[in-house]
Amino acid sequence: MIFTHVNADPDAVASALLLKHLFNFFKIKSIVLFPGINRESKEILSKLNIYHLEKTEQYSNAFYAIVDTSNSVLLDKYKDIIIRNLDKVLLIDHHYPFGDLKNARYKILENETSTTVLIAEILKIFNVSLPKSLSTLGLIGVLFDTQRFRFISLKTLEAVAYLLENGGVYDQALNLLYGGNVEYSEKIARIKGVKRADILKIKKYIVAITHVSSYEASVANALLSLGVDLAIVVGVRKNKELRISARATKKFVKDTGLYLGSYLMKELEKYLDGKGGGHDTAGGFNGRGDLYTTLKIVEKILLEKMYSSY
Ligand SMILES: [Mn+2]
């Protein structure tokens, strides 16, 4: 049984389906279970004609593979079954620092640009060829998590080469991901997020803190494209589900030591109910809480770090 994190994004979906292909190659029967798949991913799969049948039956003698997360909280309803079976779990993830599932018996944990890159590397090692649609899906997974190659690594480029060799269509990948068809609601979220932003000038940096009720990551990216050095976007849903997305420039992180994944998100864990992680310049937090308290805590952590350590 292959699992991804909740609200599976294109990297999670591509990783799961590429891993299933690898298992097929070895004649290992597998099923993919997304604890919820996001709308964007769903649309991409349907446009690539990749039909994925969501099955929920459980097998008594299953082996589990988890891709694109190492935090049990992000497995939602599958959390307990995984925690009880860590000796039968293969974990493949790239979100540093790694979460509580890192004690799984089998693991491939690397601080890489995407999980798709890690799985493409395995496929390549075993000389597995991929169908065209899965290759294009793999390109989409890489494009999504690298923010269109804002982050690269040698392995990323090797994975892209492998996906292109197997017929992945780059234009189509770009088009499916950024085809200009930004949802109306996403545009409104970006505009609201910018309008509501508190803009702080801290030393020579511009920091924006804002809140929306959805599309936190998109809002954070929009703020960065406007020239903000650090954007922190808090999203609280009606049921107190809390999501925080942060984005920063490389220079900001390097100068201030405010690493988003390994510092900011981990600090948030001390004060808020939930789990956070990510990369140096892109981080996220999922949990529960209310807006006002969360904004206060974000500000406190930020100001303390900015005015103490450097
Ligand atoms: Mn990922």
py3Dmol code that shows the C-alpha trace and the ligand (Angstrom):
import py3Dmol

protein = """\
ATOM      1  CA  MET A   1       0.000   0.000   0.000  1.00  0.00           C
ATOM      2  CA  ILE A   2       1.466   3.308  -1.105  1.00  0.00           C
ATOM      3  CA  PHE A   3       0.504   6.417   0.863  1.00  0.00           C
ATOM      4  CA  THR A   4       1.195  10.102   0.419  1.00  0.00           C
ATOM      5  CA  HIS A   5       0.512  13.038   2.713  1.00  0.00           C
ATOM      6  CA  VAL A   6      -2.932  14.595   2.982  1.00  0.00           C
ATOM      7  CA  ASN A   7      -3.994  16.880   0.175  1.00  0.00           C
ATOM      8  CA  ALA A   8      -1.526  15.197  -2.184  1.00  0.00           C
ATOM      9  CA  ASP A   9       0.268  17.778  -4.329  1.00  0.00           C
ATOM     10  CA  PRO A  10       1.740  16.994  -7.763  1.00  0.00           C
ATOM     11  CA  ASP A  11       5.070  15.821  -6.310  1.00  0.00           C
ATOM     12  CA  ALA A  12       3.294  13.439  -3.933  1.00  0.00           C
ATOM     13  CA  VAL A  13       1.025  12.120  -6.685  1.00  0.00           C
ATOM     14  CA  ALA A  14       3.859  11.691  -9.188  1.00  0.00           C
ATOM     15  CA  SER A  15       5.996   9.954  -6.552  1.00  0.00           C
ATOM     16  CA  ALA A  16       3.241   7.533  -5.619  1.00  0.00           C
ATOM     17  CA  LEU A  17       2.411   6.594  -9.202  1.00  0.00           C
ATOM     18  CA  LEU A  18       6.060   6.302 -10.273  1.00  0.00           C
ATOM     19  CA  LEU A  19       6.718   4.085  -7.274  1.00  0.00           C
ATOM     20  CA  LYS A  20       3.720   1.943  -8.223  1.00  0.00           C
ATOM     21  CA  HIS A  21       5.257   1.593 -11.671  1.00  0.00           C
ATOM     22  CA  LEU A  22       8.517   0.426 -10.087  1.00  0.00           C
ATOM     23  CA  PHE A  23       6.621  -2.126  -8.007  1.00  0.00           C
ATOM     24  CA  ASN A  24       4.803  -3.329 -11.154  1.00  0.00           C
ATOM     25  CA  PHE A  25       8.188  -3.787 -12.805  1.00  0.00           C
ATOM     26  CA  PHE A  26       9.179  -6.105  -9.966  1.00  0.00           C
ATOM     27  CA  LYS A  27       5.771  -7.823 -10.127  1.00  0.00           C
ATOM     28  CA  ILE A  28       4.865  -6.513  -6.698  1.00  0.00           C
ATOM     29  CA  LYS A  29       1.151  -5.874  -6.412  1.00  0.00           C
ATOM     30  CA  SER A  30       0.446  -2.432  -5.000  1.00  0.00           C
ATOM     31  CA  ILE A  31      -2.314   0.081  -4.558  1.00  0.00           C
ATOM     32  CA  VAL A  32      -2.036   3.824  -4.047  1.00  0.00           C
ATOM     33  CA  LEU A  33      -4.038   5.506  -1.320  1.00  0.00           C
ATOM     34  CA  PHE A  34      -4.113   9.270  -1.154  1.00  0.00           C
ATOM     35  CA  PRO A  35      -5.480  10.589   2.127  1.00  0.00           C
ATOM     36  CA  GLY A  36      -7.120  13.258  -0.014  1.00  0.00           C
ATOM     37  CA  ILE A  37      -5.744  14.593  -3.270  1.00  0.00           C
ATOM     38  CA  ASN A  38      -5.795  18.278  -4.151  1.00  0.00           C
ATOM     39  CA  ARG A  39      -7.827  19.669  -7.000  1.00  0.00           C
ATOM     40  CA  GLU A  40      -4.796  20.664  -9.053  1.00  0.00           C
ATOM     41  CA  SER A  41      -3.360  17.133  -8.905  1.00  0.00           C
ATOM     42  CA  LYS A  42      -6.713  15.612  -9.775  1.00  0.00           C
ATOM     43  CA  GLU A  43      -7.041  17.814 -12.826  1.00  0.00           C
ATOM     44  CA  ILE A  44      -3.510  17.011 -13.974  1.00  0.00           C
ATOM     45  CA  LEU A  45      -4.164  13.274 -13.718  1.00  0.00           C
ATOM     46  CA  SER A  46      -7.348  13.526 -15.720  1.00  0.00           C
ATOM     47  CA  LYS A  47      -5.686  15.638 -18.428  1.00  0.00           C
ATOM     48  CA  LEU A  48      -2.872  13.087 -18.699  1.00  0.00           C
ATOM     49  CA  ASN A  49      -5.460  10.307 -18.885  1.00  0.00           C
ATOM     50  CA  ILE A  50      -3.991   8.623 -15.874  1.00  0.00           C
ATOM     51  CA  TYR A  51      -6.869   6.906 -14.198  1.00  0.00           C
ATOM     52  CA  HIS A  52      -6.318   6.229 -10.623  1.00  0.00           C
ATOM     53  CA  LEU A  53      -8.846   4.142  -8.818  1.00  0.00           C
ATOM     54  CA  GLU A  54      -9.073   5.045  -5.164  1.00  0.00           C
ATOM     55  CA  LYS A  55      -9.523   1.880  -3.177  1.00  0.00           C
ATOM     56  CA  THR A  56      -9.887   1.734   0.526  1.00  0.00           C
ATOM     57  CA  GLU A  57      -9.884  -1.947   1.387  1.00  0.00           C
ATOM     58  CA  GLN A  58      -7.171  -3.001   3.775  1.00  0.00           C
ATOM     59  CA  TYR A  59      -4.954  -6.003   3.443  1.00  0.00           C
ATOM     60  CA  SER A  60      -3.979  -7.930   6.501  1.00  0.00           C
ATOM     61  CA  ASN A  61      -0.502  -8.772   5.299  1.00  0.00           C
ATOM     62  CA  ALA A  62       0.397  -5.486   3.694  1.00  0.00           C
ATOM     63  CA  PHE A  63       3.698  -3.717   3.347  1.00  0.00           C
ATOM     64  CA  TYR A  64       3.565   0.050   3.384  1.00  0.00           C
ATOM     65  CA  ALA A  65       5.394   2.651   1.327  1.00  0.00           C
ATOM     66  CA  ILE A  66       5.053   6.304   2.273  1.00  0.00           C
ATOM     67  CA  VAL A  67       6.173   8.987  -0.130  1.00  0.00           C
ATOM     68  CA  ASP A  68       6.676  12.725   0.246  1.00  0.00           C
ATOM     69  CA  THR A  69       6.241  13.020   3.987  1.00  0.00           C
ATOM     70  CA  SER A  70       7.883  11.701   7.116  1.00  0.00           C
ATOM     71  CA  ASN A  71       5.353  13.189   9.533  1.00  0.00           C
ATOM     72  CA  SER A  72       2.707  10.759  10.746  1.00  0.00           C
ATOM     73  CA  VAL A  73       0.231  13.581  11.361  1.00  0.00           C
ATOM     74  CA  LEU A  74       0.113  14.198   7.608  1.00  0.00           C
ATOM     75  CA  LEU A  75      -1.136  10.657   7.001  1.00  0.00           C
ATOM     76  CA  ASP A  76      -4.466  11.562   8.551  1.00  0.00           C
ATOM     77  CA  LYS A  77      -6.649   8.460   8.935  1.00  0.00           C
ATOM     78  CA  TYR A  78      -3.782   6.119   8.010  1.00  0.00           C
ATOM     79  CA  LYS A  79      -1.558   7.410  10.800  1.00  0.00           C
ATOM     80  CA  ASP A  80      -2.281   4.684  13.342  1.00  0.00           C
ATOM     81  CA  ILE A  81      -1.894   1.755  10.999  1.00  0.00           C
ATOM     82  CA  ILE A  82       1.519   3.078   9.923  1.00  0.00           C
ATOM     83  CA  ILE A  83       2.771   3.784  13.430  1.00  0.00           C
ATOM     84  CA  ARG A  84       1.808   0.269  14.481  1.00  0.00           C
ATOM     85  CA  ASN A  85       3.687  -1.204  11.517  1.00  0.00           C
ATOM     86  CA  LEU A  86       6.933   0.785  11.301  1.00  0.00           C
ATOM     87  CA  ASP A  87       8.858  -2.454  10.782  1.00  0.00           C
ATOM     88  CA  LYS A  88       6.931  -2.954   7.514  1.00  0.00           C
ATOM     89  CA  VAL A  89       7.330   0.575   6.213  1.00  0.00           C
ATOM     90  CA  LEU A  90       9.429   1.972   3.400  1.00  0.00           C
ATOM     91  CA  LEU A  91       9.710   5.740   3.709  1.00  0.00           C
ATOM     92  CA  ILE A  92      10.836   7.948   0.815  1.00  0.00           C
ATOM     93  CA  ASP A  93      10.969  11.665   1.517  1.00  0.00           C
ATOM     94  CA  HIS A  94      12.895  14.859   0.859  1.00  0.00           C
ATOM     95  CA  HIS A  95      11.489  17.263   3.492  1.00  0.00           C
ATOM     96  CA  TYR A  96      14.316  18.109   5.820  1.00  0.00           C
ATOM     97  CA  PRO A  97      14.324  17.856   8.832  1.00  0.00           C
ATOM     98  CA  PHE A  98      12.691  14.462   8.810  1.00  0.00           C
ATOM     99  CA  GLY A  99       9.688  13.737  11.004  1.00  0.00           C
ATOM    100  CA  ASP A 100       8.662  11.061  13.456  1.00  0.00           C
ATOM    101  CA  LEU A 101       8.413   8.325  10.813  1.00  0.00           C
ATOM    102  CA  LYS A 102      12.165   8.363  10.284  1.00  0.00           C
ATOM    103  CA  ASN A 103      12.350   5.326  12.559  1.00  0.00           C
ATOM    104  CA  ALA A 104      10.759   3.242   9.812  1.00  0.00           C
ATOM    105  CA  ARG A 105      12.671   0.083   9.034  1.00  0.00           C
ATOM    106  CA  TYR A 106      13.369   0.958   5.392  1.00  0.00           C
ATOM    107  CA  LYS A 107      13.989   4.500   4.275  1.00  0.00           C
ATOM    108  CA  ILE A 108      15.355   6.743   1.606  1.00  0.00           C
ATOM    109  CA  LEU A 109      15.598  10.166   3.191  1.00  0.00           C
ATOM    110  CA  GLU A 110      17.513  12.848   1.363  1.00  0.00           C
ATOM    111  CA  ASN A 111      17.389  16.610   1.531  1.00  0.00           C
ATOM    112  CA  GLU A 112      16.515  16.839  -2.184  1.00  0.00           C
ATOM    113  CA  THR A 113      14.284  19.071  -4.291  1.00  0.00           C
ATOM    114  CA  SER A 114      11.402  16.614  -4.554  1.00  0.00           C
ATOM    115  CA  THR A 115      10.425  13.035  -3.886  1.00  0.00           C
ATOM    116  CA  THR A 116       9.920  12.494  -7.600  1.00  0.00           C
ATOM    117  CA  VAL A 117      13.671  13.030  -8.044  1.00  0.00           C
ATOM    118  CA  LEU A 118      14.452  10.280  -5.528  1.00  0.00           C
ATOM    119  CA  ILE A 119      12.098   7.812  -7.190  1.00  0.00           C
ATOM    120  CA  ALA A 120      13.268   8.661 -10.713  1.00  0.00           C
ATOM    121  CA  GLU A 121      16.780   7.867  -9.529  1.00  0.00           C
ATOM    122  CA  ILE A 122      15.698   4.388  -8.412  1.00  0.00           C
ATOM    123  CA  LEU A 123      13.839   3.753 -11.679  1.00  0.00           C
ATOM    124  CA  LYS A 124      16.951   4.750 -13.570  1.00  0.00           C
ATOM    125  CA  ILE A 125      19.204   2.512 -11.498  1.00  0.00           C
ATOM    126  CA  PHE A 126      17.004  -0.476 -12.349  1.00  0.00           C
ATOM    127  CA  ASN A 127      16.775   0.580 -15.979  1.00  0.00           C
ATOM    128  CA  VAL A 128      12.998   0.761 -15.834  1.00  0.00           C
ATOM    129  CA  SER A 129      11.359   2.573 -18.705  1.00  0.00           C
ATOM    130  CA  LEU A 130       8.370   4.767 -18.019  1.00  0.00           C
ATOM    131  CA  PRO A 131       5.324   5.396 -20.175  1.00  0.00           C
ATOM    132  CA  LYS A 132       5.056   8.863 -21.655  1.00  0.00           C
ATOM    133  CA  SER A 133       2.199  10.024 -19.445  1.00  0.00           C
ATOM    134  CA  LEU A 134       3.987   9.015 -16.235  1.00  0.00           C
ATOM    135  CA  SER A 135       7.158  10.713 -17.477  1.00  0.00           C
ATOM    136  CA  THR A 136       5.246  13.937 -18.037  1.00  0.00           C
ATOM    137  CA  LEU A 137       3.647  13.542 -14.614  1.00  0.00           C
ATOM    138  CA  GLY A 138       7.146  13.158 -13.163  1.00  0.00           C
ATOM    139  CA  LEU A 139       8.226  16.406 -14.827  1.00  0.00           C
ATOM    140  CA  ILE A 140       5.209  18.102 -13.272  1.00  0.00           C
ATOM    141  CA  GLY A 141       6.146  16.753  -9.841  1.00  0.00           C
ATOM    142  CA  VAL A 142       9.668  18.165 -10.191  1.00  0.00           C
ATOM    143  CA  LEU A 143       8.492  21.497 -11.609  1.00  0.00           C
ATOM    144  CA  PHE A 144       5.995  21.879  -8.799  1.00  0.00           C
ATOM    145  CA  ASP A 145       8.341  21.224  -5.899  1.00  0.00           C
ATOM    146  CA  THR A 146      11.275  23.142  -7.364  1.00  0.00           C
ATOM    147  CA  GLN A 147       8.982  26.081  -8.113  1.00  0.00           C
ATOM    148  CA  ARG A 148       9.931  25.848 -11.731  1.00  0.00           C
ATOM    149  CA  PHE A 149      13.611  25.193 -10.994  1.00  0.00           C
ATOM    150  CA  ARG A 150      14.084  27.870  -8.409  1.00  0.00           C
ATOM    151  CA  PHE A 151      15.858  25.024  -6.605  1.00  0.00           C
ATOM    152  CA  ILE A 152      18.001  22.554  -8.481  1.00  0.00           C
ATOM    153  CA  SER A 153      20.568  19.901  -7.727  1.00  0.00           C
ATOM    154  CA  LEU A 154      22.550  17.461  -9.796  1.00  0.00           C
ATOM    155  CA  LYS A 155      20.012  14.734  -9.011  1.00  0.00           C
ATOM    156  CA  THR A 156      17.185  17.018 -10.114  1.00  0.00           C
ATOM    157  CA  LEU A 157      18.774  17.499 -13.524  1.00  0.00           C
ATOM    158  CA  GLU A 158      19.512  13.782 -13.829  1.00  0.00           C
ATOM    159  CA  ALA A 159      15.895  12.981 -12.997  1.00  0.00           C
ATOM    160  CA  VAL A 160      14.672  15.480 -15.564  1.00  0.00           C
ATOM    161  CA  ALA A 161      16.975  13.933 -18.179  1.00  0.00           C
ATOM    162  CA  TYR A 162      15.612  10.480 -17.347  1.00  0.00           C
ATOM    163  CA  LEU A 163      12.008  11.701 -17.570  1.00  0.00           C
ATOM    164  CA  LEU A 164      12.669  13.391 -20.924  1.00  0.00           C
ATOM    165  CA  GLU A 165      14.421  10.279 -22.268  1.00  0.00           C
ATOM    166  CA  ASN A 166      11.274   8.353 -21.432  1.00  0.00           C
ATOM    167  CA  GLY A 167       9.087  10.635 -23.479  1.00  0.00           C
ATOM    168  CA  GLY A 168       8.063  13.227 -20.900  1.00  0.00           C
ATOM    169  CA  VAL A 169       6.713  16.274 -22.711  1.00  0.00           C
ATOM    170  CA  TYR A 170       8.083  19.412 -21.105  1.00  0.00           C
ATOM    171  CA  ASP A 171       5.730  21.863 -22.832  1.00  0.00           C
ATOM    172  CA  GLN A 172       2.755  19.850 -21.744  1.00  0.00           C
ATOM    173  CA  ALA A 173       4.061  19.672 -18.174  1.00  0.00           C
ATOM    174  CA  LEU A 174       4.494  23.454 -18.085  1.00  0.00           C
ATOM    175  CA  ASN A 175       1.112  23.961 -19.602  1.00  0.00           C
ATOM    176  CA  LEU A 176      -0.703  21.648 -17.213  1.00  0.00           C
ATOM    177  CA  LEU A 177       0.939  23.289 -14.243  1.00  0.00           C
ATOM    178  CA  TYR A 178       1.006  26.954 -15.205  1.00  0.00           C
ATOM    179  CA  GLY A 179      -1.416  27.077 -18.109  1.00  0.00           C
ATOM    180  CA  GLY A 180      -2.591  30.472 -16.971  1.00  0.00           C
ATOM    181  CA  ASN A 181      -5.777  28.934 -15.700  1.00  0.00           C
ATOM    182  CA  VAL A 182      -5.369  30.228 -12.176  1.00  0.00           C
ATOM    183  CA  GLU A 183      -8.652  29.669 -10.424  1.00  0.00           C
ATOM    184  CA  TYR A 184     -10.708  32.752  -9.699  1.00  0.00           C
ATOM    185  CA  SER A 185     -10.684  31.901  -5.987  1.00  0.00           C
ATOM    186  CA  GLU A 186      -6.888  31.666  -6.015  1.00  0.00           C
ATOM    187  CA  LYS A 187      -6.556  35.091  -7.626  1.00  0.00           C
ATOM    188  CA  ILE A 188      -8.880  36.565  -4.995  1.00  0.00           C
ATOM    189  CA  ALA A 189      -6.896  34.876  -2.204  1.00  0.00           C
ATOM    190  CA  ARG A 190      -3.663  36.398  -3.572  1.00  0.00           C
ATOM    191  CA  ILE A 191      -5.176  39.861  -3.793  1.00  0.00           C
ATOM    192  CA  LYS A 192      -6.719  39.653  -0.309  1.00  0.00           C
ATOM    193  CA  GLY A 193      -3.488  38.288   1.099  1.00  0.00           C
ATOM    194  CA  VAL A 194      -1.516  41.204  -0.302  1.00  0.00           C
ATOM    195  CA  LYS A 195      -4.076  43.782   0.842  1.00  0.00           C
ATOM    196  CA  ARG A 196      -4.175  42.454   4.378  1.00  0.00           C
ATOM    197  CA  ALA A 197      -0.424  42.062   4.726  1.00  0.00           C
ATOM    198  CA  ASP A 198       1.401  43.692   7.593  1.00  0.00           C
ATOM    199  CA  ILE A 199       4.591  44.939   6.035  1.00  0.00           C
ATOM    200  CA  LEU A 200       7.433  45.150   8.520  1.00  0.00           C
ATOM    201  CA  LYS A 201      10.768  46.687   7.800  1.00  0.00           C
ATOM    202  CA  ILE A 202      13.229  44.800   9.955  1.00  0.00           C
ATOM    203  CA  LYS A 203      16.767  46.051   9.539  1.00  0.00           C
ATOM    204  CA  LYS A 204      17.172  46.117   5.778  1.00  0.00           C
ATOM    205  CA  TYR A 205      14.556  43.464   5.078  1.00  0.00           C
ATOM    206  CA  ILE A 206      10.911  43.619   4.126  1.00  0.00           C
ATOM    207  CA  VAL A 207       8.796  41.045   5.879  1.00  0.00           C
ATOM    208  CA  ALA A 208       5.121  40.461   5.167  1.00  0.00           C
ATOM    209  CA  ILE A 209       2.755  38.655   7.529  1.00  0.00           C
ATOM    210  CA  THR A 210      -0.760  38.046   6.325  1.00  0.00           C
ATOM    211  CA  HIS A 211      -3.714  35.701   6.472  1.00  0.00           C
ATOM    212  CA  VAL A 212      -6.143  34.110   4.049  1.00  0.00           C
ATOM    213  CA  SER A 213      -8.518  31.173   4.271  1.00  0.00           C
ATOM    214  CA  SER A 214      -6.969  29.198   1.410  1.00  0.00           C
ATOM    215  CA  TYR A 215      -4.060  29.187  -1.081  1.00  0.00           C
ATOM    216  CA  GLU A 216      -1.497  30.138   1.569  1.00  0.00           C
ATOM    217  CA  ALA A 217       1.482  29.001  -0.529  1.00  0.00           C
ATOM    218  CA  SER A 218       0.283  30.850  -3.600  1.00  0.00           C
ATOM    219  CA  VAL A 219      -0.124  34.036  -1.563  1.00  0.00           C
ATOM    220  CA  ALA A 220       3.367  33.656  -0.079  1.00  0.00           C
ATOM    221  CA  ASN A 221       4.864  33.200  -3.546  1.00  0.00           C
ATOM    222  CA  ALA A 222       2.941  36.223  -4.822  1.00  0.00           C
ATOM    223  CA  LEU A 223       4.334  38.374  -2.005  1.00  0.00           C
ATOM    224  CA  LEU A 224       7.852  37.212  -2.779  1.00  0.00           C
ATOM    225  CA  SER A 225       7.424  38.111  -6.422  1.00  0.00           C
ATOM    226  CA  LEU A 226       6.483  41.628  -5.290  1.00  0.00           C
ATOM    227  CA  GLY A 227       9.872  41.978  -3.631  1.00  0.00           C
ATOM    228  CA  VAL A 228       9.247  40.902  -0.066  1.00  0.00           C
ATOM    229  CA  ASP A 229      12.228  39.109   1.541  1.00  0.00           C
ATOM    230  CA  LEU A 230      10.126  36.919   3.816  1.00  0.00           C
ATOM    231  CA  ALA A 231       6.407  36.181   3.552  1.00  0.00           C
ATOM    232  CA  ILE A 232       4.491  34.300   6.217  1.00  0.00           C
ATOM    233  CA  VAL A 233       0.895  33.444   5.386  1.00  0.00           C
ATOM    234  CA  VAL A 234      -1.457  32.053   7.996  1.00  0.00           C
ATOM    235  CA  GLY A 235      -4.600  30.238   6.950  1.00  0.00           C
ATOM    236  CA  VAL A 236      -7.308  29.201   9.376  1.00  0.00           C
ATOM    237  CA  ARG A 237     -10.341  27.264   8.181  1.00  0.00           C
ATOM    238  CA  LYS A 238     -13.737  27.323   9.850  1.00  0.00           C
ATOM    239  CA  ASN A 239     -13.012  24.153  11.843  1.00  0.00           C
ATOM    240  CA  LYS A 240      -9.818  25.707  13.281  1.00  0.00           C
ATOM    241  CA  GLU A 241      -7.644  23.753  10.876  1.00  0.00           C
ATOM    242  CA  LEU A 242      -4.481  25.823  10.674  1.00  0.00           C
ATOM    243  CA  ARG A 243      -2.012  26.051   7.811  1.00  0.00           C
ATOM    244  CA  ILE A 244       1.005  28.295   7.599  1.00  0.00           C
ATOM    245  CA  SER A 245       3.121  28.807   4.514  1.00  0.00           C
ATOM    246  CA  ALA A 246       6.367  30.748   4.475  1.00  0.00           C
ATOM    247  CA  ARG A 247       8.658  31.727   1.625  1.00  0.00           C
ATOM    248  CA  ALA A 248      11.896  33.690   1.727  1.00  0.00           C
ATOM    249  CA  THR A 249      14.697  34.671  -0.557  1.00  0.00           C
ATOM    250  CA  LYS A 250      17.932  32.712  -0.339  1.00  0.00           C
ATOM    251  CA  LYS A 251      19.811  35.837   0.630  1.00  0.00           C
ATOM    252  CA  PHE A 252      17.473  36.608   3.507  1.00  0.00           C
ATOM    253  CA  VAL A 253      17.829  33.119   4.931  1.00  0.00           C
ATOM    254  CA  LYS A 254      21.581  33.128   4.534  1.00  0.00           C
ATOM    255  CA  ASP A 255      22.005  36.543   6.168  1.00  0.00           C
ATOM    256  CA  THR A 256      19.615  36.048   9.075  1.00  0.00           C
ATOM    257  CA  GLY A 257      19.889  32.325   9.793  1.00  0.00           C
ATOM    258  CA  LEU A 258      16.108  32.161   9.805  1.00  0.00           C
ATOM    259  CA  TYR A 259      15.864  28.790   8.080  1.00  0.00           C
ATOM    260  CA  LEU A 260      12.190  28.271   7.377  1.00  0.00           C
ATOM    261  CA  GLY A 261      11.964  24.477   7.536  1.00  0.00           C
ATOM    262  CA  SER A 262      14.488  23.733  10.251  1.00  0.00           C
ATOM    263  CA  TYR A 263      14.076  26.857  12.392  1.00  0.00           C
ATOM    264  CA  LEU A 264      10.828  28.774  11.912  1.00  0.00           C
ATOM    265  CA  MET A 265       8.555  25.759  11.528  1.00  0.00           C
ATOM    266  CA  LYS A 266      10.221  23.930  14.405  1.00  0.00           C
ATOM    267  CA  GLU A 267       9.819  26.994  16.655  1.00  0.00           C
ATOM    268  CA  LEU A 268       6.142  27.138  15.718  1.00  0.00           C
ATOM    269  CA  GLU A 269       5.797  23.531  16.858  1.00  0.00           C
ATOM    270  CA  LYS A 270       6.809  24.637  20.370  1.00  0.00           C
ATOM    271  CA  TYR A 271       3.891  27.052  20.644  1.00  0.00           C
ATOM    272  CA  LEU A 272       1.234  25.671  18.326  1.00  0.00           C
ATOM    273  CA  ASP A 273      -0.616  22.390  17.988  1.00  0.00           C
ATOM    274  CA  GLY A 274       0.702  20.703  14.838  1.00  0.00           C
ATOM    275  CA  LYS A 275       3.713  19.828  12.730  1.00  0.00           C
ATOM    276  CA  GLY A 276       5.925  21.890  10.505  1.00  0.00           C
ATOM    277  CA  GLY A 277       8.844  21.416   8.175  1.00  0.00           C
ATOM    278  CA  GLY A 278      10.167  22.175   4.736  1.00  0.00           C
ATOM    279  CA  HIS A 279      13.264  23.621   3.176  1.00  0.00           C
ATOM    280  CA  ASP A 280      15.474  26.595   3.935  1.00  0.00           C
ATOM    281  CA  THR A 281      13.472  29.037   1.810  1.00  0.00           C
ATOM    282  CA  ALA A 282      10.066  27.333   1.781  1.00  0.00           C
ATOM    283  CA  GLY A 283       8.291  25.941   4.808  1.00  0.00           C
ATOM    284  CA  GLY A 284       4.868  24.855   5.921  1.00  0.00           C
ATOM    285  CA  PHE A 285       2.962  24.051   9.079  1.00  0.00           C
ATOM    286  CA  ASN A 286      -0.238  22.043   9.541  1.00  0.00           C
ATOM    287  CA  GLY A 287      -2.217  21.908  12.731  1.00  0.00           C
ATOM    288  CA  ARG A 288      -5.014  23.483  14.680  1.00  0.00           C
ATOM    289  CA  GLY A 289      -5.366  26.915  16.177  1.00  0.00           C
ATOM    290  CA  ASP A 290      -6.938  30.323  15.968  1.00  0.00           C
ATOM    291  CA  LEU A 291      -5.835  33.173  13.811  1.00  0.00           C
ATOM    292  CA  TYR A 292      -5.124  35.857  16.374  1.00  0.00           C
ATOM    293  CA  THR A 293      -2.914  33.710  18.617  1.00  0.00           C
ATOM    294  CA  THR A 294      -1.076  32.287  15.635  1.00  0.00           C
ATOM    295  CA  LEU A 295      -0.274  35.719  14.212  1.00  0.00           C
ATOM    296  CA  LYS A 296       1.050  36.832  17.616  1.00  0.00           C
ATOM    297  CA  ILE A 297       3.269  33.764  17.895  1.00  0.00           C
ATOM    298  CA  VAL A 298       4.602  34.138  14.366  1.00  0.00           C
ATOM    299  CA  GLU A 299       5.504  37.736  15.092  1.00  0.00           C
ATOM    300  CA  LYS A 300       7.134  36.904  18.408  1.00  0.00           C
ATOM    301  CA  ILE A 301       9.352  34.170  16.914  1.00  0.00           C
ATOM    302  CA  LEU A 302      10.285  36.395  14.017  1.00  0.00           C
ATOM    303  CA  LEU A 303      11.183  39.469  16.050  1.00  0.00           C
ATOM    304  CA  GLU A 304      13.126  37.507  18.638  1.00  0.00           C
ATOM    305  CA  LYS A 305      15.253  35.879  15.972  1.00  0.00           C
ATOM    306  CA  MET A 306      15.746  39.026  13.939  1.00  0.00           C
ATOM    307  CA  TYR A 307      16.785  41.156  16.903  1.00  0.00           C
ATOM    308  CA  SER A 308      18.811  38.687  18.876  1.00  0.00           C
ATOM    309  CA  SER A 309      21.057  36.433  16.949  1.00  0.00           C
ATOM    310  CA  TYR A 310      22.565  38.583  14.272  1.00  0.00           C
TER     311      TYR A 310
END
"""
ligand_1 = """\
1
MN
Mn 7.451 17.040 -2.241
"""
view = py3Dmol.view(width=600, height=400)
view.addModel(protein, "pdb")
view.setStyle({"model": 0}, {"cartoon": {"style": "trace"}})
view.addModel(ligand_1, "xyz")
view.setStyle({"model": 1}, {"stick": {}})
view.zoomTo()
view.show()
